[in-house]
Amino acid sequence: MISGGHLNWRVTIPCAFVPLFPLLLSPARGSSEEYREYYCIPDTQHECARGQCKKITDGFQHAESFAYNTKTSELSACLWTNCYAATVAVLKNAVAGTIMATGKLKPTAHPGSEPVIVSLTIQSHDDRDITGKKAGDFNAVWGYGDKGLTLDTGKCELRKLP
């Protein structure tokens, strides 16, 4: 319709669509998945070489930690004098309630160092530790090589991400 030299637009929206109109204008939302970070500290370690494993229960906990971010699929590990990180492959087993994040992590503290392969398996149930924080059990394997490997076990603290 033209009136006074101006184009006058009139749009008619059926009443049934009016409640949906704000949804059409709102930005797309991601999945309803709750993102978390698992921050894991070992309490027991097994150093395995040549068919034998040595169990260690103290003296290493201050020097090792693992973290997995479900939003970015980034796995990081601090192992004694270096820290490592990378986006990794993730396998979820809904029946067992586990998440396994595995990949070749690049050094971040000392970039010239060799990468390290790390596999972190988390029991993703929502138990609480003695302080009331959500926690899950984990095991991490690293130091894969012809001389052996290291297996760490312990608890992960769950942190909700925005």
LOBA-162536 format. One record per residue: residue number from 1; residue in one letter; x, y, z of N, C-alpha, C in turn. Coordinates in Angstrom, 2 decimals. Atoms other than C-alpha are relative to their C-alpha. Layout:
BEGIN
drenfi num->NUM; residuo->a; npx->X; npy->Y; npz->Z; capx->X; capy->Y; capz->Z; cpx->X; cpy->Y; cpz->Z $
...
***
This chain:
BEGIN
drenfi num->1; residuo->m; npx->0.85; npy->-1.16; npz->0.00; capx->0.00; capy->0.00; capz->0.00; cpx->0.90; cpy->1.23; cpz->0.00 $
drenfi num->2; residuo->i; npx->-0.78; npy->-1.23; npz->0.07; capx->1.40; capy->3.42; capz->-0.95; cpx->-0.89; cpy->1.13; cpz->0.45 $
drenfi num->3; residuo->s; npx->0.76; npy->-1.15; npz->-0.47; capx->0.29; capy->6.52; capz->0.91; cpx->0.94; cpy->1.16; cpz->0.14 $
drenfi num->4; residuo->g; npx->-0.80; npy->-1.21; npz->-0.09; capx->1.72; capy->10.02; capz->0.53; cpx->1.41; cpy->-0.18; cpz->-0.51 $
drenfi num->5; residuo->g; npx->-1.32; npy->0.21; npz->0.57; capx->4.68; capy->8.78; capz->-1.54; cpx->0.86; cpy->-0.97; cpz->0.80 $
drenfi num->6; residuo->h; npx->-0.77; npy->0.96; npz->-0.80; capx->5.80; capy->6.33; capz->1.16; cpx->-0.61; cpy->-1.38; cpz->-0.13 $
drenfi num->7; residuo->l; npx->0.45; npy->1.38; npz->0.02; capx->5.62; capy->2.61; capz->1.07; cpx->-0.39; cpy->-0.38; cpz->1.42 $
drenfi num->8; residuo->n; npx->0.48; npy->0.35; npz->-1.33; capx->3.55; capy->1.41; capz->4.03; cpx->-0.21; cpy->-1.50; cpz->0.06 $
drenfi num->9; residuo->w; npx->0.08; npy->1.46; npz->-0.12; capx->4.08; capy->-2.24; capz->5.02; cpx->-0.86; cpy->-0.38; cpz->1.17 $
drenfi num->10; residuo->r; npx->0.82; npy->0.51; npz->-1.08; capx->1.57; capy->-4.08; capz->7.06; cpx->0.16; cpy->-1.52; cpz->0.01 $
drenfi num->11; residuo->v; npx->-0.20; npy->1.44; npz->-0.12; capx->2.34; capy->-7.56; capz->8.33; cpx->-1.04; cpy->-0.53; cpz->0.96 $
drenfi num->12; residuo->t; npx->0.98; npy->0.63; npz->-0.87; capx->-0.33; capy->-9.78; capz->9.76; cpx->0.56; cpy->-1.34; cpz->0.45 $
drenfi num->13; residuo->i; npx->-0.50; npy->1.26; npz->-0.57; capx->0.81; capy->-12.57; capz->12.10; cpx->-1.17; cpy->-0.70; cpz->0.64 $
drenfi num->14; residuo->p; npx->1.11; npy->0.74; npz->-0.63; capx->-1.73; capy->-15.24; capz->12.97; cpx->0.24; cpy->-0.13; cpz->1.50 $
drenfi num->15; residuo->c; npx->-0.10; npy->0.04; npz->-1.46; capx->-2.44; capy->-15.36; capz->16.71; cpx->0.72; cpy->-1.24; cpz->0.52 $
drenfi num->16; residuo->a; npx->-0.63; npy->1.24; npz->-0.46; capx->-1.19; capy->-18.94; capz->17.00; cpx->1.52; cpy->0.13; cpz->0.02 $
drenfi num->17; residuo->f; npx->-1.44; npy->-0.14; npz->0.06; capx->2.36; capy->-17.79; capz->16.13; cpx->0.55; cpy->1.07; cpz->0.93 $
drenfi num->18; residuo->v; npx->-0.47; npy->-1.09; npz->-0.86; capx->2.55; capy->-14.81; capz->18.50; cpx->0.85; cpy->-0.51; cpz->1.18 $
drenfi num->19; residuo->p; npx->-0.85; npy->0.47; npz->-1.10; capx->3.84; capy->-16.85; capz->21.50; cpx->1.36; cpy->-0.52; cpz->-0.48 $
drenfi num->20; residuo->l; npx->-1.26; npy->0.52; npz->0.52; capx->6.56; capy->-18.34; capz->19.25; cpx->0.93; cpy->1.08; cpz->-0.53 $
drenfi num->21; residuo->f; npx->-0.78; npy->-1.06; npz->0.61; capx->7.75; capy->-15.00; capz->17.88; cpx->1.27; cpy->0.32; cpz->0.78 $
drenfi num->22; residuo->p; npx->-1.25; npy->-0.26; npz->-0.72; capx->10.27; capy->-14.26; capz->20.71; cpx->1.02; cpy->-1.14; cpz->-0.17 $
drenfi num->23; residuo->l; npx->-0.92; npy->1.12; npz->0.19; capx->11.76; capy->-17.74; capz->20.22; cpx->0.70; cpy->0.08; cpz->-1.35 $
drenfi num->24; residuo->l; npx->-0.60; npy->-0.13; npz->1.32; capx->12.34; capy->-17.03; capz->16.55; cpx->1.11; cpy->1.05; cpz->-0.02 $
drenfi num->25; residuo->l; npx->-1.00; npy->-1.07; npz->-0.05; capx->14.34; capy->-13.92; capz->17.44; cpx->1.14; cpy->-0.28; cpz->0.97 $
drenfi num->26; residuo->s; npx->-1.03; npy->0.26; npz->-1.00; capx->16.35; capy->-15.42; capz->20.29; cpx->1.16; cpy->-0.76; cpz->-0.63 $
drenfi num->27; residuo->p; npx->-1.15; npy->0.70; npz->0.56; capx->19.88; capy->-16.69; capz->19.63; cpx->-0.14; cpy->-1.50; cpz->0.22 $
drenfi num->28; residuo->a; npx->0.05; npy->1.46; npz->-0.12; capx->20.34; capy->-20.41; capz->19.10; cpx->0.70; cpy->-0.41; cpz->1.29 $
drenfi num->29; residuo->r; npx->-0.57; npy->0.51; npz->-1.24; capx->21.07; capy->-22.29; capz->22.29; cpx->0.69; cpy->-1.32; cpz->-0.29 $
drenfi num->30; residuo->g; npx->-0.71; npy->1.27; npz->0.12; capx->23.53; capy->-25.15; capz->22.66; cpx->-0.81; cpy->-1.11; cpz->0.63 $
drenfi num->31; residuo->s; npx->0.69; npy->1.14; npz->-0.60; capx->22.67; capy->-28.54; capz->24.01; cpx->-0.23; cpy->0.27; cpz->1.49 $
drenfi num->32; residuo->s; npx->0.32; npy->-0.19; npz->-1.42; capx->21.29; capy->-28.86; capz->27.52; cpx->1.02; cpy->-0.69; cpz->0.89 $
drenfi num->33; residuo->e; npx->-1.03; npy->0.67; npz->-0.78; capx->24.46; capy->-30.71; capz->28.62; cpx->0.62; cpy->0.97; cpz->1.00 $
drenfi num->34; residuo->e; npx->-0.66; npy->-0.79; npz->-1.03; capx->25.95; capy->-29.45; capz->31.85; cpx->1.50; cpy->-0.22; cpz->-0.15 $
drenfi num->35; residuo->y; npx->-1.43; npy->0.11; npz->0.17; capx->29.62; capy->-28.70; capz->31.31; cpx->0.70; cpy->-0.01; cpz->1.35 $
drenfi num->36; residuo->r; npx->-0.74; npy->0.16; npz->-1.25; capx->32.14; capy->-29.66; capz->33.98; cpx->1.49; cpy->-0.02; cpz->-0.28 $
drenfi num->37; residuo->e; npx->-1.43; npy->0.26; npz->0.01; capx->35.79; capy->-29.67; capz->34.73; cpx->0.27; cpy->-0.98; cpz->1.12 $
drenfi num->38; residuo->y; npx->-0.42; npy->0.98; npz->-0.99; capx->37.21; capy->-32.67; capz->36.52; cpx->1.45; cpy->0.33; cpz->0.34 $
drenfi num->39; residuo->y; npx->-1.36; npy->-0.28; npz->-0.45; capx->40.28; capy->-31.76; capz->38.57; cpx->0.42; cpy->-1.17; cpz->0.89 $
drenfi num->40; residuo->c; npx->-0.33; npy->1.29; npz->-0.60; capx->42.05; capy->-34.95; capz->39.64; cpx->1.39; cpy->0.00; cpz->0.63 $
drenfi num->41; residuo->i; npx->-1.26; npy->0.14; npz->-0.73; capx->44.75; capy->-35.55; capz->42.24; cpx->0.15; cpy->-1.48; cpz->0.38 $
drenfi num->42; residuo->p; npx->-0.19; npy->1.42; npz->-0.34; capx->46.21; capy->-39.05; capz->42.60; cpx->0.34; cpy->-0.20; cpz->1.47 $
drenfi num->43; residuo->d; npx->-0.42; npy->0.36; npz->-1.36; capx->46.56; capy->-40.78; capz->45.96; cpx->0.86; cpy->-1.26; cpz->-0.01 $
drenfi num->44; residuo->t; npx->-0.83; npy->1.20; npz->0.14; capx->48.20; capy->-43.98; capz->44.70; cpx->0.58; cpy->-0.04; cpz->-1.40 $
drenfi num->45; residuo->q; npx->-0.67; npy->0.08; npz->1.29; capx->50.68; capy->-44.58; capz->41.92; cpx->0.64; cpy->-1.38; cpz->-0.14 $
drenfi num->46; residuo->h; npx->-0.70; npy->1.24; npz->0.32; capx->51.99; capy->-47.71; capz->40.25; cpx->0.97; cpy->0.30; cpz->-1.14 $
drenfi num->47; residuo->e; npx->-1.00; npy->-0.12; npz->1.06; capx->55.23; capy->-47.49; capz->38.28; cpx->0.29; cpy->-1.41; cpz->-0.49 $
drenfi num->48; residuo->c; npx->-0.12; npy->1.35; npz->0.55; capx->55.34; capy->-50.47; capz->35.97; cpx->1.09; cpy->-0.06; cpz->-1.06 $
drenfi num->49; residuo->a; npx->-1.07; npy->0.21; npz->0.97; capx->58.36; capy->-51.76; capz->34.05; cpx->0.40; cpy->-1.47; cpz->0.02 $
drenfi num->50; residuo->r; npx->-0.49; npy->1.37; npz->0.16; capx->59.51; capy->-55.13; capz->32.74; cpx->-0.82; cpy->-1.03; cpz->0.78 $
drenfi num->51; residuo->g; npx->0.87; npy->0.99; npz->-0.60; capx->56.49; capy->-57.05; capz->34.02; cpx->-0.23; cpy->0.14; cpz->1.49 $
drenfi num->52; residuo->q; npx->0.20; npy->-0.21; npz->-1.42; capx->56.55; capy->-55.64; capz->37.54; cpx->-0.50; cpy->1.42; cpz->0.25 $
drenfi num->53; residuo->c; npx->0.48; npy->-1.32; npz->-0.38; capx->54.74; capy->-52.75; capz->39.22; cpx->0.37; cpy->0.28; cpz->1.45 $
drenfi num->54; residuo->k; npx->-0.35; npy->-0.43; npz->-1.35; capx->55.87; capy->-50.82; capz->42.26; cpx->-1.07; cpy->0.99; cpz->0.45 $
drenfi num->55; residuo->k; npx->1.05; npy->-0.87; npz->-0.53; capx->53.11; capy->-49.25; capz->44.39; cpx->0.63; cpy->1.09; cpz->0.86 $
drenfi num->56; residuo->i; npx->-0.48; npy->-1.16; npz->-0.76; capx->53.79; capy->-45.75; capz->45.74; cpx->-1.22; cpy->0.71; cpz->0.57 $
drenfi num->57; residuo->t; npx->1.16; npy->-0.63; npz->-0.63; capx->51.44; capy->-44.10; capz->48.23; cpx->0.29; cpy->1.39; cpz->0.56 $
drenfi num->58; residuo->d; npx->-0.26; npy->-1.38; npz->-0.45; capx->53.23; capy->-40.88; capz->49.21; cpx->1.24; cpy->0.57; cpz->-0.68 $
drenfi num->59; residuo->g; npx->-1.15; npy->-0.70; npz->0.55; capx->55.69; capy->-38.26; capz->48.02; cpx->-0.15; cpy->0.49; cpz->-1.43 $
drenfi num->60; residuo->f; npx->0.18; npy->-0.44; npz->1.39; capx->54.27; capy->-37.62; capz->44.54; cpx->-1.25; cpy->0.85; cpz->-0.20 $
drenfi num->61; residuo->q; npx->1.30; npy->-0.67; npz->0.17; capx->50.80; capy->-36.11; capz->45.12; cpx->0.14; cpy->1.50; cpz->-0.27 $
drenfi num->62; residuo->h; npx->-0.20; npy->-1.44; npz->0.20; capx->52.12; capy->-32.52; capz->45.23; cpx->0.50; cpy->0.32; cpz->-1.41 $
drenfi num->63; residuo->a; npx->-0.64; npy->-0.23; npz->1.28; capx->53.77; capy->-32.98; capz->41.83; cpx->-0.82; cpy->-0.46; cpz->-1.21 $
drenfi num->64; residuo->e; npx->0.80; npy->0.51; npz->1.11; capx->50.97; capy->-34.53; capz->39.74; cpx->-1.47; cpy->0.40; cpz->0.13 $
drenfi num->65; residuo->s; npx->1.44; npy->-0.27; npz->0.04; capx->47.47; capy->-33.49; capz->38.70; cpx->-0.47; cpy->-0.13; cpz->-1.45 $
drenfi num->66; residuo->f; npx->0.62; npy->0.16; npz->1.32; capx->45.09; capy->-34.02; capz->35.79; cpx->-1.29; cpy->0.80; cpz->0.00 $
drenfi num->67; residuo->a; npx->1.27; npy->-0.73; npz->0.11; capx->42.17; capy->-31.93; capz->34.53; cpx->-0.60; cpy->-0.29; cpz->-1.37 $
drenfi num->68; residuo->y; npx->0.73; npy->0.21; npz->1.25; capx->39.52; capy->-32.61; capz->31.90; cpx->-1.19; cpy->0.94; cpz->-0.04 $
drenfi num->69; residuo->n; npx->1.07; npy->-0.97; npz->0.20; capx->37.12; capy->-29.95; capz->30.56; cpx->-0.98; cpy->-0.59; cpz->-1.01 $
drenfi num->70; residuo->t; npx->0.99; npy->0.61; npz->0.89; capx->33.91; capy->-31.41; capz->29.09; cpx->-0.49; cpy->0.96; cpz->-1.08 $
drenfi num->71; residuo->k; npx->0.45; npy->-0.98; npz->0.98; capx->33.12; capy->-28.18; capz->27.22; cpx->0.96; cpy->0.08; cpz->-1.19 $
drenfi num->72; residuo->t; npx->-1.01; npy->-0.16; npz->1.04; capx->36.39; capy->-27.97; capz->25.27; cpx->0.68; cpy->-1.30; cpz->-0.40 $
drenfi num->73; residuo->s; npx->-0.68; npy->1.30; npz->0.17; capx->37.50; capy->-31.64; capz->25.45; cpx->1.51; cpy->0.14; cpz->0.17 $
drenfi num->74; residuo->e; npx->-1.42; npy->-0.17; npz->-0.27; capx->40.84; capy->-30.38; capz->26.72; cpx->0.40; cpy->-0.83; cpz->1.22 $
drenfi num->75; residuo->l; npx->-0.60; npy->0.75; npz->-1.09; capx->42.92; capy->-32.70; capz->28.87; cpx->1.33; cpy->0.65; cpz->0.32 $
drenfi num->76; residuo->s; npx->-1.30; npy->-0.55; npz->-0.40; capx->45.80; capy->-31.28; capz->30.86; cpx->0.55; cpy->-0.86; cpz->1.14 $
drenfi num->77; residuo->a; npx->-0.68; npy->0.77; npz->-1.04; capx->48.35; capy->-32.90; capz->33.13; cpx->1.24; cpy->0.76; cpz->0.43 $
drenfi num->78; residuo->c; npx->-1.26; npy->-0.51; npz->-0.54; capx->51.04; capy->-31.54; capz->35.39; cpx->0.70; cpy->-1.20; cpz->0.62 $
drenfi num->79; residuo->l; npx->-0.75; npy->1.19; npz->-0.40; capx->53.67; capy->-34.22; capz->35.88; cpx->1.41; cpy->0.44; cpz->0.39 $
drenfi num->80; residuo->w; npx->-1.27; npy->-0.40; npz->-0.58; capx->56.54; capy->-33.19; capz->38.11; cpx->0.43; cpy->1.37; cpz->-0.50 $
drenfi num->81; residuo->t; npx->-0.56; npy->-1.30; npz->0.36; capx->58.46; capy->-30.41; capz->36.32; cpx->-0.60; cpy->0.62; cpz->-1.25 $
drenfi num->82; residuo->n; npx->0.60; npy->-0.55; npz->1.21; capx->56.26; capy->-29.87; capz->33.27; cpx->-1.51; cpy->-0.22; cpz->0.02 $
drenfi num->83; residuo->c; npx->1.44; npy->0.16; npz->0.20; capx->52.61; capy->-29.39; capz->32.40; cpx->-0.24; cpy->-0.18; cpz->-1.49 $
drenfi num->84; residuo->y; npx->0.32; npy->0.37; npz->1.38; capx->50.95; capy->-30.61; capz->29.20; cpx->-1.50; cpy->0.22; cpz->-0.22 $
drenfi num->85; residuo->a; npx->1.42; npy->-0.17; npz->0.30; capx->47.64; capy->-29.98; capz->27.41; cpx->-0.26; cpy->-0.23; cpz->-1.48 $
drenfi num->86; residuo->a; npx->0.44; npy->0.16; npz->1.40; capx->45.70; capy->-30.78; capz->24.22; cpx->-1.48; cpy->-0.31; cpz->-0.01 $
drenfi num->87; residuo->t; npx->1.36; npy->0.47; npz->0.24; capx->42.22; capy->-31.30; capz->22.84; cpx->0.14; cpy->-1.48; cpz->-0.37 $
drenfi num->88; residuo->v; npx->-0.20; npy->1.45; npz->0.10; capx->41.74; capy->-35.07; capz->23.00; cpx->-1.25; cpy->-0.73; cpz->-0.47 $
drenfi num->89; residuo->a; npx->1.12; npy->0.89; npz->0.32; capx->39.55; capy->-37.97; capz->21.92; cpx->-0.69; cpy->-0.41; cpz->1.29 $
drenfi num->90; residuo->v; npx->0.78; npy->0.33; npz->-1.20; capx->36.76; capy->-38.80; capz->24.36; cpx->-0.95; cpy->-1.14; cpz->-0.31 $
drenfi num->91; residuo->l; npx->0.92; npy->1.12; npz->0.10; capx->34.89; capy->-42.06; capz->24.82; cpx->-0.86; cpy->0.00; cpz->1.25 $
drenfi num->92; residuo->k; npx->0.91; npy->0.06; npz->-1.14; capx->31.80; capy->-42.19; capz->27.03; cpx->-0.69; cpy->-1.34; cpz->0.02 $
drenfi num->93; residuo->n; npx->0.71; npy->1.25; npz->-0.19; capx->30.31; capy->-45.37; capz->28.43; cpx->-1.13; cpy->0.28; cpz->0.99 $
drenfi num->94; residuo->a; npx->1.14; npy->-0.36; npz->-0.84; capx->26.85; capy->-44.48; capz->29.74; cpx->-0.38; cpy->-1.12; cpz->0.96 $
drenfi num->95; residuo->v; npx->0.35; npy->1.14; npz->-0.85; capx->26.25; capy->-47.99; capz->31.11; cpx->0.93; cpy->-0.07; cpz->1.21 $
drenfi num->96; residuo->a; npx->-0.98; npy->0.06; npz->-1.09; capx->29.46; capy->-47.99; capz->33.16; cpx->0.12; cpy->1.34; cpz->0.74 $
drenfi num->97; residuo->g; npx->-0.10; npy->-1.32; npz->-0.60; capx->29.20; capy->-44.24; capz->33.89; cpx->1.42; cpy->0.54; cpz->-0.03 $
drenfi num->98; residuo->t; npx->-1.38; npy->-0.46; npz->0.10; capx->32.74; capy->-43.54; capz->32.67; cpx->0.21; cpy->0.91; cpz->-1.19 $
drenfi num->99; residuo->i; npx->-0.49; npy->-0.85; npz->1.08; capx->34.45; capy->-40.95; capz->30.54; cpx->1.48; cpy->-0.29; cpz->-0.12 $
drenfi num->100; residuo->m; npx->-1.43; npy->0.21; npz->0.21; capx->37.82; capy->-41.72; capz->28.98; cpx->0.51; cpy->1.03; cpz->-1.00 $
drenfi num->101; residuo->a; npx->-0.61; npy->-1.01; npz->0.85; capx->39.89; capy->-38.86; capz->27.55; cpx->1.45; cpy->-0.42; cpz->-0.26 $
drenfi num->102; residuo->t; npx->-1.33; npy->0.49; npz->0.36; capx->43.03; capy->-39.87; capz->25.66; cpx->0.59; cpy->0.84; cpz->-1.12 $
drenfi num->103; residuo->g; npx->-0.66; npy->-0.72; npz->1.07; capx->45.57; capy->-38.00; capz->23.61; cpx->1.46; cpy->0.25; cpz->0.28 $
drenfi num->104; residuo->k; npx->-1.41; npy->-0.39; npz->-0.11; capx->49.10; capy->-36.81; capz->22.99; cpx->0.02; cpy->1.46; cpz->0.43 $
drenfi num->105; residuo->l; npx->0.01; npy->-1.34; npz->-0.56; capx->49.56; capy->-33.77; capz->25.21; cpx->1.33; cpy->0.70; cpz->-0.27 $
drenfi num->106; residuo->k; npx->-1.19; npy->-0.79; npz->0.30; capx->51.99; capy->-31.02; capz->24.26; cpx->0.46; cpy->0.73; cpz->1.27 $
drenfi num->107; residuo->p; npx->-0.51; npy->-0.69; npz->-1.18; capx->54.27; capy->-29.46; capz->26.88; cpx->-0.37; cpy->1.48; cpz->-0.02 $
drenfi num->108; residuo->t; npx->0.35; npy->-1.42; npz->-0.09; capx->53.16; capy->-26.03; capz->28.11; cpx->0.98; cpy->0.78; cpz->0.87 $
drenfi num->109; residuo->a; npx->-0.93; npy->-0.70; npz->-0.88; capx->55.65; capy->-25.17; capz->30.87; cpx->1.40; cpy->0.07; cpz->-0.62 $
drenfi num->110; residuo->h; npx->-1.30; npy->0.07; npz->0.67; capx->58.76; capy->-26.23; capz->28.93; cpx->-0.24; cpy->-0.49; cpz->-1.43 $
drenfi num->111; residuo->p; npx->0.44; npy->0.39; npz->1.33; capx->57.74; capy->-26.17; capz->25.25; cpx->0.97; cpy->-0.87; cpz->-0.80 $
drenfi num->112; residuo->g; npx->-0.94; npy->0.82; npz->0.75; capx->60.92; capy->-27.87; capz->23.98; cpx->-0.02; cpy->-1.47; cpz->0.39 $
drenfi num->113; residuo->s; npx->0.04; npy->1.39; npz->-0.47; capx->60.14; capy->-31.07; capz->25.88; cpx->-0.85; cpy->-0.86; cpz->-0.92 $
drenfi num->114; residuo->e; npx->0.78; npy->0.96; npz->0.78; capx->58.68; capy->-34.20; capz->24.32; cpx->-1.46; cpy->-0.02; cpz->0.47 $
drenfi num->115; residuo->p; npx->1.40; npy->0.18; npz->-0.41; capx->54.87; capy->-34.62; capz->24.28; cpx->-0.14; cpy->-1.29; cpz->0.81 $
drenfi num->116; residuo->v; npx->0.27; npy->1.20; npz->-0.79; capx->53.35; capy->-37.25; capz->26.57; cpx->-1.41; cpy->-0.49; cpz->-0.31 $
drenfi num->117; residuo->i; npx->1.32; npy->0.59; npz->0.22; capx->50.47; capy->-39.64; capz->25.90; cpx->-0.62; cpy->-0.26; cpz->1.36 $
drenfi num->118; residuo->v; npx->0.72; npy->0.15; npz->-1.27; capx->47.90; capy->-39.57; capz->28.71; cpx->-1.39; cpy->-0.54; cpz->-0.29 $
drenfi num->119; residuo->s; npx->1.36; npy->0.53; npz->0.05; capx->44.73; capy->-41.58; capz->29.19; cpx->-0.61; cpy->0.19; cpz->1.39 $
drenfi num->120; residuo->l; npx->0.68; npy->-0.28; npz->-1.26; capx->42.37; capy->-40.35; capz->31.92; cpx->-1.40; cpy->-0.60; cpz->-0.06 $
drenfi num->121; residuo->t; npx->1.33; npy->0.61; npz->-0.08; capx->39.34; capy->-42.49; capz->32.84; cpx->-0.64; cpy->0.44; cpz->1.30 $
drenfi num->122; residuo->i; npx->0.70; npy->-0.57; npz->-1.16; capx->36.81; capy->-40.90; capz->35.20; cpx->-1.31; cpy->-0.75; cpz->0.20 $
drenfi num->123; residuo->q; npx->1.32; npy->0.54; npz->-0.37; capx->33.94; capy->-42.61; capz->36.98; cpx->-0.86; cpy->1.22; cpz->0.25 $
drenfi num->124; residuo->s; npx->0.71; npy->-1.29; npz->0.00; capx->31.42; capy->-39.83; capz->36.37; cpx->-1.25; cpy->0.04; cpz->0.87 $
drenfi num->125; residuo->h; npx->1.12; npy->-0.10; npz->-0.93; capx->28.99; capy->-40.51; capz->39.21; cpx->0.14; cpy->1.25; cpz->0.85 $
drenfi num->126; residuo->d; npx->-0.01; npy->-1.24; npz->-0.78; capx->28.10; capy->-37.63; capz->41.51; cpx->0.11; cpy->-0.27; cpz->1.50 $
drenfi num->127; residuo->d; npx->-0.23; npy->0.20; npz->-1.43; capx->29.44; capy->-38.84; capz->44.86; cpx->0.55; cpy->1.29; cpz->0.60 $
drenfi num->128; residuo->r; npx->-0.57; npy->-1.16; npz->-0.70; capx->30.58; capy->-36.34; capz->47.47; cpx->1.17; cpy->-0.46; cpz->0.85 $
drenfi num->129; residuo->d; npx->-1.15; npy->0.33; npz->-0.84; capx->33.93; capy->-36.27; capz->49.23; cpx->-0.29; cpy->0.41; cpz->1.44 $
drenfi num->130; residuo->i; npx->0.24; npy->-0.28; npz->-1.42; capx->34.39; capy->-35.70; capz->52.97; cpx->-0.30; cpy->1.46; cpz->0.29 $
drenfi num->131; residuo->t; npx->0.31; npy->-1.42; npz->-0.19; capx->34.12; capy->-31.91; capz->52.52; cpx->-1.34; cpy->0.38; cpz->-0.62 $
drenfi num->132; residuo->g; npx->1.29; npy->-0.28; npz->0.61; capx->30.80; capy->-32.22; capz->50.66; cpx->0.07; cpy->0.39; cpz->-1.46 $
drenfi num->133; residuo->k; npx->-0.13; npy->-0.34; npz->1.42; capx->32.20; capy->-31.40; capz->47.20; cpx->-0.27; cpy->-1.24; cpz->-0.84 $
drenfi num->134; residuo->k; npx->0.21; npy->1.12; npz->0.91; capx->31.17; capy->-33.54; capz->44.24; cpx->1.36; cpy->-0.57; cpz->-0.41 $
drenfi num->135; residuo->a; npx->-1.26; npy->0.66; npz->0.34; capx->33.88; capy->-36.09; capz->43.44; cpx->-0.26; cpy->-1.27; cpz->-0.79 $
drenfi num->136; residuo->g; npx->0.07; npy->1.25; npz->0.75; capx->34.55; capy->-39.02; capz->41.14; cpx->1.36; cpy->-0.69; cpz->0.02 $
drenfi num->137; residuo->d; npx->-1.25; npy->0.74; npz->0.03; capx->37.16; capy->-41.76; capz->41.04; cpx->0.63; cpy->0.11; cpz->-1.39 $
drenfi num->138; residuo->f; npx->-0.66; npy->-0.02; npz->1.29; capx->39.78; capy->-41.79; capz->38.29; cpx->1.21; cpy->-0.92; cpz->0.00 $
drenfi num->139; residuo->n; npx->-1.33; npy->0.56; npz->0.20; capx->42.76; capy->-43.59; capz->36.89; cpx->0.59; cpy->0.66; cpz->-1.23 $
drenfi num->140; residuo->a; npx->-0.71; npy->-0.63; npz->1.11; capx->45.35; capy->-42.06; capz->34.61; cpx->1.22; cpy->-0.84; cpz->-0.31 $
drenfi num->141; residuo->v; npx->-1.18; npy->0.73; npz->0.44; capx->47.98; capy->-43.85; capz->32.58; cpx->0.82; cpy->0.96; cpz->-0.85 $
drenfi num->142; residuo->w; npx->-0.89; npy->-0.88; npz->0.75; capx->50.98; capy->-41.95; capz->31.25; cpx->1.42; cpy->-0.57; cpz->0.01 $
drenfi num->143; residuo->g; npx->-1.37; npy->0.49; npz->0.07; capx->54.63; capy->-42.40; capz->30.39; cpx->0.11; cpy->-1.29; cpz->-0.79 $
drenfi num->144; residuo->y; npx->-0.04; npy->1.19; npz->0.84; capx->53.83; capy->-45.09; capz->27.83; cpx->1.34; cpy->-0.07; cpz->-0.71 $
drenfi num->145; residuo->g; npx->-1.25; npy->0.16; npz->0.73; capx->57.01; capy->-46.48; capz->26.36; cpx->0.52; cpy->-1.40; cpz->0.12 $
drenfi num->146; residuo->d; npx->-0.57; npy->1.33; npz->-0.02; capx->59.26; capy->-49.44; capz->25.89; cpx->0.57; cpy->-0.36; cpz->1.37 $
drenfi num->147; residuo->k; npx->-0.52; npy->0.27; npz->-1.34; capx->60.50; capy->-49.08; capz->29.48; cpx->-1.09; cpy->-0.18; cpz->1.04 $
drenfi num->148; residuo->g; npx->1.09; npy->0.16; npz->-0.95; capx->57.08; capy->-49.11; capz->31.14; cpx->-1.02; cpy->1.12; cpz->-0.09 $
drenfi num->149; residuo->l; npx->1.01; npy->-1.05; npz->-0.07; capx->54.30; capy->-46.78; capz->32.20; cpx->-0.32; cpy->0.29; cpz->1.47 $
drenfi num->150; residuo->t; npx->0.43; npy->-0.37; npz->-1.34; capx->52.79; capy->-45.06; capz->35.22; cpx->-1.52; cpy->0.01; cpz->0.04 $
drenfi num->151; residuo->l; npx->1.45; npy->0.02; npz->-0.24; capx->49.26; capy->-45.64; capz->36.57; cpx->-0.28; cpy->0.73; cpz->1.30 $
drenfi num->152; residuo->d; npx->0.42; npy->-0.76; npz->-1.19; capx->47.80; capy->-43.07; capz->38.97; cpx->-1.47; cpy->-0.24; cpz->0.25 $
drenfi num->153; residuo->t; npx->1.41; npy->0.10; npz->-0.36; capx->44.51; capy->-43.49; capz->40.84; cpx->-0.30; cpy->0.99; cpz->1.11 $
drenfi num->154; residuo->g; npx->0.39; npy->-0.94; npz->-1.04; capx->42.58; capy->-41.13; capz->43.07; cpx->-1.41; cpy->0.53; cpz->-0.22 $
drenfi num->155; residuo->k; npx->1.30; npy->-0.65; npz->0.08; capx->39.64; capy->-38.73; capz->43.22; cpx->0.07; cpy->1.27; cpz->-0.84 $
drenfi num->156; residuo->c; npx->0.14; npy->-1.24; npz->0.76; capx->38.47; capy->-35.93; capz->40.94; cpx->-1.04; cpy->0.88; cpz->0.69 $
drenfi num->157; residuo->e; npx->0.98; npy->-0.98; npz->-0.46; capx->36.76; capy->-32.81; capz->42.18; cpx->-0.74; cpy->0.50; cpz->-1.24 $
drenfi num->158; residuo->l; npx->0.80; npy->-0.47; npz->1.12; capx->33.90; capy->-31.77; capz->39.88; cpx->-0.29; cpy->1.48; cpz->0.18 $
drenfi num->159; residuo->r; npx->0.29; npy->-1.44; npz->-0.01; capx->33.59; capy->-28.10; capz->39.03; cpx->-0.94; cpy->0.30; cpz->-1.15 $
drenfi num->160; residuo->k; npx->0.99; npy->-0.35; npz->1.02; capx->30.54; capy->-26.83; capz->37.16; cpx->0.53; cpy->1.19; cpz->-0.79 $
drenfi num->161; residuo->l; npx->-0.46; npy->-1.07; npz->0.87; capx->31.45; capy->-24.63; capz->34.17; cpx->-1.18; cpy->0.82; cpz->-0.50 $
drenfi num->162; residuo->p; npx->1.08; npy->-0.85; npz->0.54; capx->29.42; capy->-21.68; capz->32.85; cpx->-0.36; cpy->-0.38; cpz->-1.41 $
***
